[in-house]
Amino acid sequence: MTPDPESPNELQGLRILIVEDEPMIASSLEDVLTDLGCVVIGPALNMRDAIRLAREAEMDGASLDINIAGEKVYAVADILRERGIPYVFMTGYGKAGLRESDLGRPVLQKPYSLNRFVEIVMRWR
């Protein structure tokens, strides 16, 4: 997916954290976001880096895989929620993999539509 050069890029400069332990998926998502003018934070491929970035990095939103190398990403989600930063869960489990407290958050089930992901990210502007 690439931006339409004829239209203004609504996502230009948006800073997005990627938390994804599969390097190919992280790289693909990073490429899409970069093509859309976003600034990618990470990607964080493990929970240690994800927690550090969630606490310290300046960002407008985050993409969170629920299962990061066998650990649940909920500690990262809690930090982002405390900071008032929006996020979307990306998972093979769908809503079934969420805690009850996260049921109102957007969820994209893998394999997900990049267009749907961009629609969610556009709301963070």
N, C-alpha and C positions, 0 to 999 in steps of 0.2 A: 504494500500500500504506500503510495506516495501522495503528497499534497498536490492539489490543483494549482499550477503556477499562475492561473488567471484570477484566483480568488485570494483575499487576504488570509493569512494563516492565523487562525484564532488561537492556536496552541503555542505560538512563538514565545519562547522563554519560560514556559511552564516547567517547573522543576519537579521531577517524578522519581521516587525511589522504586527500584525493582528489587523484590526479594523472591528469588527463584533459584532452586538448587540444581536444575537441569541446565547446563551451559548452553545448549543449542536453543532452548526456549528463551532463556535470558537474552542471548545474543539477538535472536529474531525480534523480540519485543523492544530491545534497545535500538535496533535498526529502524523499526517503525516509528518509534517516538522521536528519534533524531531526525528522520526524514520529515516529520511534522513540525520540526522546530523546537522540540522540547529539549531540556537539559536533563540528562539521565544521571541520577544519583545511584551509585553502585555499578552494576548489580551486586547485591549481597547474596553470596552463594551458601552462607552458613548463618546460624543464629547469632553467633558472637558478633559478626560484622553487621547483621541486620539490626540488632539491638543498639549497637553503638551509633549507627547512622540514624536510626529512629529517634534517638535522644539528641544527637548533636547537629545533624544536617538541616540546612534550610531547604524546605520543600513545600510544594503545593498539594501533593497527593502521593499515594503509593499503591503499587500493585503487589499483593501478597499471595504467594503460593501457601496453602495451609500446611503442607507437610514439607519441612526443610530438613533433608537428611535424617528423617525419622523423628524429628521434633516438631511439635505444633508451633505455629507462628503467633499464637495468641499473646505472648508477652510483647511482641512488636505492635500488634493491634492495640493493646492496652496503652502503650506509650503514645501512639499516634492519636488515639481517642482523647487522652489527657491533654495533648497539645492542640487539639481541635483540627487535626489534619485528616482530610477524607482519604479513604482507601477502598479498594475493591479486592475481594478474594478471588483468586484464580485457582481452581481445584478440579481434580477428577472426581471428587465426591459429591459435588453440587451442594445444595443447602444442607444435606444430611450430615456433612462434615463440620457444621458450624455449632458453636456454643449457642445456647438460648439467647444470650446477651448480644449476639452478632446477627441475629436473624433479620434485622432491618437493613443490614449493609448489602451493597450490591455484590452479587456472586456471578462469576462466569465459569461455566463448567468446561473443562478441557475435553476435547479440543474446542476452543472458543473462537468466535467471530471477531476478527480484528476491528471490523466496523463497529460492532457493539462495544468493544473496549474503548474505541475513540469517542463514541457517544457518551460513555460514562465520564471519561477524562474531560470532555468539553464542559461538563457541569462544574468542574473545579475552578474554572476561570473566574 
